[in-house]
Amino acid sequence: MSSVFPEYATEAARQVDHVQFFIFLVMAFWFIACNAVLVYFVFRYKRKGPDDKVSTVKGNHTLEVVWTVIPTILVLGIFYYGIKVWAGTRTMPDDKDAYVVDITGQKWSWSYRYPDGQTTDQDLYVPQGEVVKLRMNSLDVLHSFFIPEFRIKEDVVPSFYTYLWFKADRAGVYNIFCTEYCGNRHSQMLGKLHVLTPEEWAAFKAKDYFEVLTPLEHGKDLYVKKACVGCHTTDGSASIGPTFKGIIGRQETLTDGRTLTVDFDYIERSINKPDDEIVAGYPKGQMPAFEGQLTKQDIQDIYTFLETLK
Ligand code: CUA
């Protein structure tokens, strides 16, 4: 099964696979059985000549009862087995019994806020062997949060919360996908789920897990994790937004006809309120406003990174 399905990493995922495999086996058995009988009948009841008459069958109560009762039992079995496992993954634990992480989806990135106020982007960090509850919300359009190795998935919707829960038994790194088409960079709305061992988790809580980055490394990291990379190239090629190659010091004309030289102040304003001063030729409403999400230091580090893109 491992070559057909993605690896499973939770007990719930194992159960989902078992339901799936059970249904598959039932279907496969009846598919083969029905077709075998069909082929047999084709030969057994082949018309032998113009005088070959078939007997007229009016009905058979025993047969009808059998072919009604057997499928009914099978379908009820599939329903019972399926709903039992489904209810297990869909019954949310109480907040007090779980480690609750807030997830925000936004074109085209994920961000996470942990109970102690710590935040991360794109990559989610959780403790191994603990019940984790995800409280999810979107800032713009419909997204969907999917962890294939855990077999869980839920829409992430603006204006109300949706939830998921899991208990990851094995430490490791797993995939996070957005699985609801949310615009032209939907396929890049990816992340990694890091299930940390108790030692790693202690380091994470002590804010000690990540290596300290230089301002340049941090700026580059934000460029990727805040999803700037989705719309702004660094090699001069065209994309949804202006390229970052040579951006600092560049003369730009804005949609309102003004010209300016790109400097730190303009970069900061453009990150916080992108729609206010758009470079001519680019449409409004493409970039999310990062006001309140990035500190002055973050923006300074991004600026340091941009300066290197000569
Ligand atoms: Cu977000 Cu697709």
py3Dmol code that shows the C-alpha trace and the ligand (Angstrom):
import py3Dmol

protein = """\
ATOM      1  CA  MET A   1       0.000   0.000   0.000  1.00  0.00           C
ATOM      2  CA  SER A   2       2.840   2.386   0.718  1.00  0.00           C
ATOM      3  CA  SER A   3       3.629   2.781  -2.967  1.00  0.00           C
ATOM      4  CA  VAL A   4       0.008   3.698  -3.766  1.00  0.00           C
ATOM      5  CA  PHE A   5      -0.924   5.906  -0.824  1.00  0.00           C
ATOM      6  CA  PRO A   6       1.362   8.498   0.756  1.00  0.00           C
ATOM      7  CA  GLU A   7       3.012   7.322   3.939  1.00  0.00           C
ATOM      8  CA  TYR A   8       0.740   7.665   6.977  1.00  0.00           C
ATOM      9  CA  ALA A   9       1.980   9.337  10.121  1.00  0.00           C
ATOM     10  CA  THR A  10      -0.901   9.208  12.573  1.00  0.00           C
ATOM     11  CA  GLU A  11      -3.183   6.507  13.948  1.00  0.00           C
ATOM     12  CA  ALA A  12      -6.154   8.294  12.346  1.00  0.00           C
ATOM     13  CA  ALA A  13      -4.426   8.160   8.959  1.00  0.00           C
ATOM     14  CA  ARG A  14      -3.913   4.415   9.375  1.00  0.00           C
ATOM     15  CA  GLN A  15      -7.628   3.985  10.071  1.00  0.00           C
ATOM     16  CA  VAL A  16      -8.583   6.084   7.044  1.00  0.00           C
ATOM     17  CA  ASP A  17      -6.365   3.889   4.879  1.00  0.00           C
ATOM     18  CA  HIS A  18      -7.999   0.773   6.292  1.00  0.00           C
ATOM     19  CA  VAL A  19     -11.489   2.035   5.456  1.00  0.00           C
ATOM     20  CA  GLN A  20     -10.296   2.930   1.982  1.00  0.00           C
ATOM     21  CA  PHE A  21      -8.693  -0.469   1.510  1.00  0.00           C
ATOM     22  CA  PHE A  22     -11.754  -2.293   2.874  1.00  0.00           C
ATOM     23  CA  ILE A  23     -14.030  -0.485   0.395  1.00  0.00           C
ATOM     24  CA  PHE A  24     -11.557  -1.184  -2.383  1.00  0.00           C
ATOM     25  CA  LEU A  25     -11.490  -4.911  -1.562  1.00  0.00           C
ATOM     26  CA  VAL A  26     -15.296  -5.181  -1.520  1.00  0.00           C
ATOM     27  CA  MET A  27     -15.514  -3.352  -4.856  1.00  0.00           C
ATOM     28  CA  ALA A  28     -12.711  -5.398  -6.411  1.00  0.00           C
ATOM     29  CA  PHE A  29     -14.322  -8.687  -5.316  1.00  0.00           C
ATOM     30  CA  TRP A  30     -17.723  -7.827  -6.787  1.00  0.00           C
ATOM     31  CA  PHE A  31     -16.259  -6.327  -9.932  1.00  0.00           C
ATOM     32  CA  ILE A  32     -14.321  -9.496 -10.666  1.00  0.00           C
ATOM     33  CA  ALA A  33     -17.198 -11.783  -9.611  1.00  0.00           C
ATOM     34  CA  CYS A  34     -19.809  -9.971 -11.756  1.00  0.00           C
ATOM     35  CA  ASN A  35     -17.576  -9.901 -14.809  1.00  0.00           C
ATOM     36  CA  ALA A  36     -16.665 -13.553 -14.409  1.00  0.00           C
ATOM     37  CA  VAL A  37     -20.361 -14.491 -14.344  1.00  0.00           C
ATOM     38  CA  LEU A  38     -21.022 -12.198 -17.309  1.00  0.00           C
ATOM     39  CA  VAL A  39     -18.319 -13.854 -19.407  1.00  0.00           C
ATOM     40  CA  TYR A  40     -19.508 -17.318 -18.353  1.00  0.00           C
ATOM     41  CA  PHE A  41     -23.117 -16.495 -19.375  1.00  0.00           C
ATOM     42  CA  VAL A  42     -21.998 -15.173 -22.745  1.00  0.00           C
ATOM     43  CA  PHE A  43     -20.702 -18.626 -23.596  1.00  0.00           C
ATOM     44  CA  ARG A  44     -23.200 -20.718 -21.626  1.00  0.00           C
ATOM     45  CA  TYR A  45     -26.292 -19.050 -23.153  1.00  0.00           C
ATOM     46  CA  LYS A  46     -24.938 -18.287 -26.609  1.00  0.00           C
ATOM     47  CA  ARG A  47     -27.702 -18.755 -29.207  1.00  0.00           C
ATOM     48  CA  LYS A  48     -26.895 -22.008 -30.968  1.00  0.00           C
ATOM     49  CA  GLY A  49     -29.110 -21.570 -34.068  1.00  0.00           C
ATOM     50  CA  PRO A  50     -32.428 -20.172 -35.401  1.00  0.00           C
ATOM     51  CA  ASP A  51     -34.453 -22.776 -33.454  1.00  0.00           C
ATOM     52  CA  ASP A  52     -32.669 -22.236 -30.158  1.00  0.00           C
ATOM     53  CA  LYS A  53     -35.470 -21.109 -27.823  1.00  0.00           C
ATOM     54  CA  VAL A  54     -34.936 -19.733 -24.325  1.00  0.00           C
ATOM     55  CA  SER A  55     -37.275 -20.578 -21.497  1.00  0.00           C
ATOM     56  CA  THR A  56     -39.298 -17.690 -20.081  1.00  0.00           C
ATOM     57  CA  VAL A  57     -38.442 -16.768 -16.492  1.00  0.00           C
ATOM     58  CA  LYS A  58     -41.186 -14.863 -14.641  1.00  0.00           C
ATOM     59  CA  GLY A  59     -39.289 -14.182 -11.436  1.00  0.00           C
ATOM     60  CA  ASN A  60     -37.446 -15.725  -8.539  1.00  0.00           C
ATOM     61  CA  HIS A  61     -38.209 -14.485  -5.043  1.00  0.00           C
ATOM     62  CA  THR A  62     -35.293 -16.254  -3.389  1.00  0.00           C
ATOM     63  CA  LEU A  63     -32.846 -14.668  -5.831  1.00  0.00           C
ATOM     64  CA  GLU A  64     -34.331 -11.207  -5.382  1.00  0.00           C
ATOM     65  CA  VAL A  65     -34.144 -11.426  -1.621  1.00  0.00           C
ATOM     66  CA  VAL A  66     -30.527 -12.601  -1.810  1.00  0.00           C
ATOM     67  CA  TRP A  67     -29.408  -9.843  -4.160  1.00  0.00           C
ATOM     68  CA  THR A  68     -31.150  -7.231  -2.056  1.00  0.00           C
ATOM     69  CA  VAL A  69     -30.029  -8.410   1.362  1.00  0.00           C
ATOM     70  CA  ILE A  70     -26.327  -9.056   0.597  1.00  0.00           C
ATOM     71  CA  PRO A  71     -25.593  -5.608  -0.927  1.00  0.00           C
ATOM     72  CA  THR A  72     -27.608  -3.941   1.840  1.00  0.00           C
ATOM     73  CA  ILE A  73     -25.455  -5.597   4.488  1.00  0.00           C
ATOM     74  CA  LEU A  74     -22.273  -4.682   2.622  1.00  0.00           C
ATOM     75  CA  VAL A  75     -23.280  -1.058   2.121  1.00  0.00           C
ATOM     76  CA  LEU A  76     -24.327  -0.708   5.771  1.00  0.00           C
ATOM     77  CA  GLY A  77     -20.976  -2.233   6.766  1.00  0.00           C
ATOM     78  CA  ILE A  78     -19.100   0.291   4.626  1.00  0.00           C
ATOM     79  CA  PHE A  79     -21.225   3.099   6.058  1.00  0.00           C
ATOM     80  CA  TYR A  80     -20.669   2.013   9.657  1.00  0.00           C
ATOM     81  CA  TYR A  81     -16.932   1.513   9.286  1.00  0.00           C
ATOM     82  CA  GLY A  82     -16.560   4.789   7.359  1.00  0.00           C
ATOM     83  CA  ILE A  83     -18.613   6.972   9.675  1.00  0.00           C
ATOM     84  CA  LYS A  84     -16.889   5.597  12.753  1.00  0.00           C
ATOM     85  CA  VAL A  85     -13.455   6.639  11.469  1.00  0.00           C
ATOM     86  CA  TRP A  86     -14.788   9.894   9.997  1.00  0.00           C
ATOM     87  CA  ALA A  87     -16.441  10.857  13.283  1.00  0.00           C
ATOM     88  CA  GLY A  88     -13.142  10.198  15.052  1.00  0.00           C
ATOM     89  CA  THR A  89     -11.267  12.677  12.878  1.00  0.00           C
ATOM     90  CA  ARG A  90     -14.123  15.211  12.869  1.00  0.00           C
ATOM     91  CA  THR A  91     -14.863  15.285  16.599  1.00  0.00           C
ATOM     92  CA  MET A  92     -12.754  18.165  17.877  1.00  0.00           C
ATOM     93  CA  PRO A  93     -11.062  17.934  21.264  1.00  0.00           C
ATOM     94  CA  ASP A  94     -11.781  20.668  23.797  1.00  0.00           C
ATOM     95  CA  ASP A  95      -9.332  23.572  23.728  1.00  0.00           C
ATOM     96  CA  LYS A  96      -8.160  22.652  27.231  1.00  0.00           C
ATOM     97  CA  ASP A  97      -7.225  19.124  26.119  1.00  0.00           C
ATOM     98  CA  ALA A  98      -5.186  20.203  23.110  1.00  0.00           C
ATOM     99  CA  TYR A  99      -2.319  22.383  21.975  1.00  0.00           C
ATOM    100  CA  VAL A 100      -4.197  25.013  19.948  1.00  0.00           C
ATOM    101  CA  VAL A 101      -2.463  26.701  17.014  1.00  0.00           C
ATOM    102  CA  ASP A 102      -4.084  29.540  15.066  1.00  0.00           C
ATOM    103  CA  ILE A 103      -3.618  29.302  11.324  1.00  0.00           C
ATOM    104  CA  THR A 104      -4.172  32.148   8.907  1.00  0.00           C
ATOM    105  CA  GLY A 105      -4.370  31.516   5.190  1.00  0.00           C
ATOM    106  CA  GLN A 106      -3.798  34.335   2.757  1.00  0.00           C
ATOM    107  CA  LYS A 107      -2.904  34.554  -0.921  1.00  0.00           C
ATOM    108  CA  TRP A 108      -0.476  32.729  -1.024  1.00  0.00           C
ATOM    109  CA  SER A 109       0.988  31.778   2.306  1.00  0.00           C
ATOM    110  CA  TRP A 110       0.217  30.223   5.675  1.00  0.00           C
ATOM    111  CA  SER A 111       1.048  31.798   9.010  1.00  0.00           C
ATOM    112  CA  TYR A 112       0.810  30.273  12.463  1.00  0.00           C
ATOM    113  CA  ARG A 113       0.377  31.705  15.959  1.00  0.00           C
ATOM    114  CA  TYR A 114       1.166  29.489  18.951  1.00  0.00           C
ATOM    115  CA  PRO A 115      -0.467  29.793  22.395  1.00  0.00           C
ATOM    116  CA  ASP A 116       2.563  31.592  23.855  1.00  0.00           C
ATOM    117  CA  GLY A 117       2.393  34.243  21.125  1.00  0.00           C
ATOM    118  CA  GLN A 118       5.229  32.902  19.040  1.00  0.00           C
ATOM    119  CA  THR A 119       4.622  32.963  15.274  1.00  0.00           C
ATOM    120  CA  THR A 120       5.997  31.186  12.210  1.00  0.00           C
ATOM    121  CA  ASP A 121       5.287  31.377   8.478  1.00  0.00           C
ATOM    122  CA  GLN A 122       4.774  28.567   5.962  1.00  0.00           C
ATOM    123  CA  ASP A 123       6.210  25.954   8.342  1.00  0.00           C
ATOM    124  CA  LEU A 124       4.174  24.679  11.295  1.00  0.00           C
ATOM    125  CA  TYR A 125       5.903  23.207  14.366  1.00  0.00           C
ATOM    126  CA  VAL A 126       4.108  20.838  16.730  1.00  0.00           C
ATOM    127  CA  PRO A 127       5.087  18.477  19.552  1.00  0.00           C
ATOM    128  CA  GLN A 128       5.228  14.752  18.894  1.00  0.00           C
ATOM    129  CA  GLY A 129       2.592  12.621  20.629  1.00  0.00           C
ATOM    130  CA  GLU A 130       0.381  15.505  21.761  1.00  0.00           C
ATOM    131  CA  VAL A 131      -3.120  16.348  20.646  1.00  0.00           C
ATOM    132  CA  VAL A 132      -2.878  19.413  18.403  1.00  0.00           C
ATOM    133  CA  LYS A 133      -5.911  21.441  17.388  1.00  0.00           C
ATOM    134  CA  LEU A 134      -5.778  23.859  14.465  1.00  0.00           C
ATOM    135  CA  ARG A 135      -8.084  26.886  14.513  1.00  0.00           C
ATOM    136  CA  MET A 136      -8.122  28.226  10.976  1.00  0.00           C
ATOM    137  CA  ASN A 137      -9.215  31.412   9.278  1.00  0.00           C
ATOM    138  CA  SER A 138      -8.560  33.162   5.966  1.00  0.00           C
ATOM    139  CA  LEU A 139      -7.831  36.834   5.307  1.00  0.00           C
ATOM    140  CA  ASP A 140      -9.077  36.800   1.737  1.00  0.00           C
ATOM    141  CA  VAL A 141     -10.522  33.881  -0.223  1.00  0.00           C
ATOM    142  CA  LEU A 142     -11.307  30.225   0.317  1.00  0.00           C
ATOM    143  CA  HIS A 143      -8.238  28.072   0.965  1.00  0.00           C
ATOM    144  CA  SER A 144      -7.996  24.502   2.205  1.00  0.00           C
ATOM    145  CA  PHE A 145      -5.463  23.087   4.639  1.00  0.00           C
ATOM    146  CA  PHE A 146      -4.314  19.589   3.752  1.00  0.00           C
ATOM    147  CA  ILE A 147      -1.759  17.291   5.395  1.00  0.00           C
ATOM    148  CA  PRO A 148      -1.631  14.247   3.093  1.00  0.00           C
ATOM    149  CA  GLU A 149       0.400  12.074   5.470  1.00  0.00           C
ATOM    150  CA  PHE A 150      -2.248  12.644   8.178  1.00  0.00           C
ATOM    151  CA  ARG A 151      -5.208  12.208   5.780  1.00  0.00           C
ATOM    152  CA  ILE A 152      -6.874  15.355   7.100  1.00  0.00           C
ATOM    153  CA  LYS A 153      -8.112  18.340   5.161  1.00  0.00           C
ATOM    154  CA  GLU A 154     -10.438  21.250   5.853  1.00  0.00           C
ATOM    155  CA  ASP A 155     -11.504  24.428   4.099  1.00  0.00           C
ATOM    156  CA  VAL A 156     -10.061  27.678   5.458  1.00  0.00           C
ATOM    157  CA  VAL A 157     -12.704  30.330   5.141  1.00  0.00           C
ATOM    158  CA  PRO A 158     -12.814  34.095   5.643  1.00  0.00           C
ATOM    159  CA  SER A 159     -15.242  35.257   8.367  1.00  0.00           C
ATOM    160  CA  PHE A 160     -15.471  32.126  10.479  1.00  0.00           C
ATOM    161  CA  TYR A 161     -13.250  29.484  12.058  1.00  0.00           C
ATOM    162  CA  THR A 162     -12.806  25.931  10.908  1.00  0.00           C
ATOM    163  CA  TYR A 163     -10.896  23.255  12.793  1.00  0.00           C
ATOM    164  CA  LEU A 164      -8.711  20.213  12.402  1.00  0.00           C
ATOM    165  CA  TRP A 165      -7.017  18.039  14.970  1.00  0.00           C
ATOM    166  CA  PHE A 166      -4.347  15.362  14.970  1.00  0.00           C
ATOM    167  CA  LYS A 167      -1.896  13.540  17.163  1.00  0.00           C
ATOM    168  CA  ALA A 168       1.388  12.925  15.391  1.00  0.00           C
ATOM    169  CA  ASP A 169       3.102   9.820  16.699  1.00  0.00           C
ATOM    170  CA  ARG A 170       6.237  10.033  14.627  1.00  0.00           C
ATOM    171  CA  ALA A 171       8.627  12.969  14.583  1.00  0.00           C
ATOM    172  CA  GLY A 172       9.488  14.128  11.106  1.00  0.00           C
ATOM    173  CA  VAL A 173       8.683  16.605   8.372  1.00  0.00           C
ATOM    174  CA  TYR A 174       5.435  16.347   6.438  1.00  0.00           C
ATOM    175  CA  ASN A 175       3.806  18.249   3.587  1.00  0.00           C
ATOM    176  CA  ILE A 176       1.200  20.979   3.863  1.00  0.00           C
ATOM    177  CA  PHE A 177      -0.780  21.824   0.751  1.00  0.00           C
ATOM    178  CA  CYS A 178      -3.444  24.356  -0.072  1.00  0.00           C
ATOM    179  CA  THR A 179      -5.975  22.170  -1.793  1.00  0.00           C
ATOM    180  CA  GLU A 180      -8.607  24.697  -2.847  1.00  0.00           C
ATOM    181  CA  TYR A 181      -7.882  26.753  -5.953  1.00  0.00           C
ATOM    182  CA  CYS A 182      -7.297  30.278  -4.616  1.00  0.00           C
ATOM    183  CA  GLY A 183      -5.735  32.204  -7.472  1.00  0.00           C
ATOM    184  CA  ASN A 184      -2.856  31.956  -9.885  1.00  0.00           C
ATOM    185  CA  ARG A 185      -0.212  31.140  -7.246  1.00  0.00           C
ATOM    186  CA  HIS A 186      -2.337  28.510  -5.523  1.00  0.00           C
ATOM    187  CA  SER A 187       0.127  25.740  -6.344  1.00  0.00           C
ATOM    188  CA  GLN A 188       2.875  27.596  -4.480  1.00  0.00           C
ATOM    189  CA  MET A 189       0.884  27.841  -1.260  1.00  0.00           C
ATOM    190  CA  LEU A 190       2.957  25.127   0.373  1.00  0.00           C
ATOM    191  CA  GLY A 191       4.411  24.513   3.780  1.00  0.00           C
ATOM    192  CA  LYS A 192       6.050  21.886   5.926  1.00  0.00           C
ATOM    193  CA  LEU A 193       4.765  20.420   9.141  1.00  0.00           C
ATOM    194  CA  HIS A 194       7.574  19.713  11.575  1.00  0.00           C
ATOM    195  CA  VAL A 195       6.710  17.201  14.286  1.00  0.00           C
ATOM    196  CA  LEU A 196       9.375  17.794  16.942  1.00  0.00           C
ATOM    197  CA  THR A 197      10.751  15.368  19.509  1.00  0.00           C
ATOM    198  CA  PRO A 198      10.409  16.470  23.162  1.00  0.00           C
ATOM    199  CA  GLU A 199      13.986  17.858  23.148  1.00  0.00           C
ATOM    200  CA  GLU A 200      13.424  19.780  19.910  1.00  0.00           C
ATOM    201  CA  TRP A 201      10.080  20.991  21.213  1.00  0.00           C
ATOM    202  CA  ALA A 202      11.643  22.321  24.412  1.00  0.00           C
ATOM    203  CA  ALA A 203      14.149  24.213  22.282  1.00  0.00           C
ATOM    204  CA  PHE A 204      11.341  25.549  20.093  1.00  0.00           C
ATOM    205  CA  LYS A 205       9.421  26.813  23.134  1.00  0.00           C
ATOM    206  CA  ALA A 206      12.590  28.413  24.478  1.00  0.00           C
ATOM    207  CA  LYS A 207      12.891  30.185  21.076  1.00  0.00           C
ATOM    208  CA  ASP A 208      16.152  28.431  20.670  1.00  0.00           C
ATOM    209  CA  TYR A 209      15.321  26.005  17.916  1.00  0.00           C
ATOM    210  CA  PHE A 210      16.236  28.092  14.898  1.00  0.00           C
ATOM    211  CA  GLU A 211      19.726  29.222  14.147  1.00  0.00           C
ATOM    212  CA  VAL A 212      20.149  32.966  14.401  1.00  0.00           C
ATOM    213  CA  LEU A 213      20.105  34.462  10.926  1.00  0.00           C
ATOM    214  CA  THR A 214      22.065  37.467   9.726  1.00  0.00           C
ATOM    215  CA  PRO A 215      19.902  40.409   8.552  1.00  0.00           C
ATOM    216  CA  LEU A 216      20.565  39.380   4.944  1.00  0.00           C
ATOM    217  CA  GLU A 217      19.635  35.725   5.559  1.00  0.00           C
ATOM    218  CA  HIS A 218      16.565  36.836   7.505  1.00  0.00           C
ATOM    219  CA  GLY A 219      15.496  39.169   4.698  1.00  0.00           C
ATOM    220  CA  LYS A 220      15.891  36.411   2.138  1.00  0.00           C
ATOM    221  CA  ASP A 221      13.977  34.032   4.395  1.00  0.00           C
ATOM    222  CA  LEU A 222      11.088  36.527   4.664  1.00  0.00           C
ATOM    223  CA  TYR A 223      11.142  36.993   0.876  1.00  0.00           C
ATOM    224  CA  VAL A 224      10.375  33.286   0.560  1.00  0.00           C
ATOM    225  CA  LYS A 225       8.184  32.730   3.611  1.00  0.00           C
ATOM    226  CA  LYS A 226       6.015  35.815   3.178  1.00  0.00           C
ATOM    227  CA  ALA A 227       5.472  34.608  -0.378  1.00  0.00           C
ATOM    228  CA  CYS A 228       6.987  37.697  -2.055  1.00  0.00           C
ATOM    229  CA  VAL A 229       8.739  35.113  -4.231  1.00  0.00           C
ATOM    230  CA  GLY A 230       5.393  34.282  -5.836  1.00  0.00           C
ATOM    231  CA  CYS A 231       5.099  37.623  -7.636  1.00  0.00           C
ATOM    232  CA  HIS A 232       8.512  39.349  -7.598  1.00  0.00           C
ATOM    233  CA  THR A 233      11.401  37.728  -9.437  1.00  0.00           C
ATOM    234  CA  THR A 234      15.039  38.369  -8.574  1.00  0.00           C
ATOM    235  CA  ASP A 235      16.447  37.731 -12.056  1.00  0.00           C
ATOM    236  CA  GLY A 236      14.749  40.562 -13.954  1.00  0.00           C
ATOM    237  CA  SER A 237      12.045  38.424 -15.560  1.00  0.00           C
ATOM    238  CA  ALA A 238       8.460  39.648 -15.695  1.00  0.00           C
ATOM    239  CA  SER A 239       5.848  38.422 -13.223  1.00  0.00           C
ATOM    240  CA  ILE A 240       2.746  39.665 -11.398  1.00  0.00           C
ATOM    241  CA  GLY A 241       4.735  42.411  -9.647  1.00  0.00           C
ATOM    242  CA  PRO A 242       7.858  44.358 -10.630  1.00  0.00           C
ATOM    243  CA  THR A 243      11.091  42.373 -10.497  1.00  0.00           C
ATOM    244  CA  PHE A 244      13.341  42.938  -7.470  1.00  0.00           C
ATOM    245  CA  LYS A 245      16.492  42.834  -9.578  1.00  0.00           C
ATOM    246  CA  GLY A 246      18.038  46.276  -9.307  1.00  0.00           C
ATOM    247  CA  ILE A 247      14.991  47.645  -7.509  1.00  0.00           C
ATOM    248  CA  ILE A 248      16.795  49.820  -4.952  1.00  0.00           C
ATOM    249  CA  GLY A 249      17.619  53.158  -6.536  1.00  0.00           C
ATOM    250  CA  ARG A 250      15.479  52.458  -9.599  1.00  0.00           C
ATOM    251  CA  GLN A 251      13.354  55.284 -11.026  1.00  0.00           C
ATOM    252  CA  GLU A 252       9.716  54.214 -11.176  1.00  0.00           C
ATOM    253  CA  THR A 253       6.620  55.946 -12.533  1.00  0.00           C
ATOM    254  CA  LEU A 254       3.487  55.358 -10.494  1.00  0.00           C
ATOM    255  CA  THR A 255      -0.058  54.945 -11.773  1.00  0.00           C
ATOM    256  CA  ASP A 256      -0.835  58.524 -10.685  1.00  0.00           C
ATOM    257  CA  GLY A 257       1.974  59.837 -12.899  1.00  0.00           C
ATOM    258  CA  ARG A 258       4.454  60.650 -10.131  1.00  0.00           C
ATOM    259  CA  THR A 259       8.018  59.412 -10.447  1.00  0.00           C
ATOM    260  CA  LEU A 260      10.177  58.396  -7.532  1.00  0.00           C
ATOM    261  CA  THR A 261      13.416  56.666  -6.694  1.00  0.00           C
ATOM    262  CA  VAL A 262      12.872  53.394  -4.843  1.00  0.00           C
ATOM    263  CA  ASP A 263      14.344  53.785  -1.361  1.00  0.00           C
ATOM    264  CA  PHE A 264      13.712  52.321   2.088  1.00  0.00           C
ATOM    265  CA  ASP A 265      10.680  54.526   2.721  1.00  0.00           C
ATOM    266  CA  TYR A 266       8.976  53.489  -0.501  1.00  0.00           C
ATOM    267  CA  ILE A 267       9.729  49.800   0.168  1.00  0.00           C
ATOM    268  CA  GLU A 268       8.247  50.132   3.644  1.00  0.00           C
ATOM    269  CA  ARG A 269       5.111  51.907   2.387  1.00  0.00           C
ATOM    270  CA  SER A 270       4.695  49.368  -0.417  1.00  0.00           C
ATOM    271  CA  ILE A 271       4.902  46.434   1.978  1.00  0.00           C
ATOM    272  CA  ASN A 272       2.451  47.936   4.445  1.00  0.00           C
ATOM    273  CA  LYS A 273      -0.036  49.460   2.000  1.00  0.00           C
ATOM    274  CA  PRO A 274       0.767  48.134  -1.458  1.00  0.00           C
ATOM    275  CA  ASP A 275      -2.281  49.567  -3.217  1.00  0.00           C
ATOM    276  CA  ASP A 276      -1.515  53.195  -2.327  1.00  0.00           C
ATOM    277  CA  GLU A 277       1.447  53.668  -4.661  1.00  0.00           C
ATOM    278  CA  ILE A 278       1.509  51.204  -7.520  1.00  0.00           C
ATOM    279  CA  VAL A 279       4.089  51.220 -10.271  1.00  0.00           C
ATOM    280  CA  ALA A 280       2.483  52.096 -13.601  1.00  0.00           C
ATOM    281  CA  GLY A 281       1.451  49.093 -15.633  1.00  0.00           C
ATOM    282  CA  TYR A 282       0.617  46.871 -12.654  1.00  0.00           C
ATOM    283  CA  PRO A 283      -2.943  46.224 -11.426  1.00  0.00           C
ATOM    284  CA  LYS A 284      -4.300  47.019  -7.967  1.00  0.00           C
ATOM    285  CA  GLY A 285      -5.434  44.443  -5.455  1.00  0.00           C
ATOM    286  CA  GLN A 286      -2.809  41.827  -6.257  1.00  0.00           C
ATOM    287  CA  MET A 287      -0.676  42.069  -3.151  1.00  0.00           C
ATOM    288  CA  PRO A 288      -1.882  41.614   0.436  1.00  0.00           C
ATOM    289  CA  ALA A 289      -1.153  44.470   2.839  1.00  0.00           C
ATOM    290  CA  PHE A 290       1.430  43.440   5.418  1.00  0.00           C
ATOM    291  CA  GLU A 291       0.702  46.310   7.785  1.00  0.00           C
ATOM    292  CA  GLY A 292       1.017  45.073  11.363  1.00  0.00           C
ATOM    293  CA  GLN A 293       2.508  41.754  10.288  1.00  0.00           C
ATOM    294  CA  LEU A 294       6.118  42.795   9.823  1.00  0.00           C
ATOM    295  CA  THR A 295       8.238  44.784  12.238  1.00  0.00           C
ATOM    296  CA  LYS A 296      10.430  47.664  11.166  1.00  0.00           C
ATOM    297  CA  GLN A 297      13.385  45.310  11.681  1.00  0.00           C
ATOM    298  CA  ASP A 298      11.809  42.718   9.357  1.00  0.00           C
ATOM    299  CA  ILE A 299      11.378  45.354   6.665  1.00  0.00           C
ATOM    300  CA  GLN A 300      14.923  46.574   7.183  1.00  0.00           C
ATOM    301  CA  ASP A 301      16.189  43.012   6.682  1.00  0.00           C
ATOM    302  CA  ILE A 302      14.133  42.643   3.520  1.00  0.00           C
ATOM    303  CA  TYR A 303      15.641  45.931   2.337  1.00  0.00           C
ATOM    304  CA  THR A 304      19.118  44.581   3.060  1.00  0.00           C
ATOM    305  CA  PHE A 305      18.306  41.569   0.902  1.00  0.00           C
ATOM    306  CA  LEU A 306      16.903  43.750  -1.916  1.00  0.00           C
ATOM    307  CA  GLU A 307      20.052  45.850  -1.943  1.00  0.00           C
ATOM    308  CA  THR A 308      22.066  42.772  -2.917  1.00  0.00           C
ATOM    309  CA  LEU A 309      19.941  42.168  -6.037  1.00  0.00           C
ATOM    310  CA  LYS A 310      21.965  44.348  -8.329  1.00  0.00           C
TER     311      LYS A 310
END
"""
ligand_1 = """\
2
CUA
Cu -4.701 28.873 -0.985
Cu -5.077 27.434 -2.861
"""
view = py3Dmol.view(width=600, height=400)
view.addModel(protein, "pdb")
view.setStyle({"model": 0}, {"cartoon": {"style": "trace"}})
view.addModel(ligand_1, "xyz")
view.setStyle({"model": 1}, {"stick": {}})
view.zoomTo()
view.show()
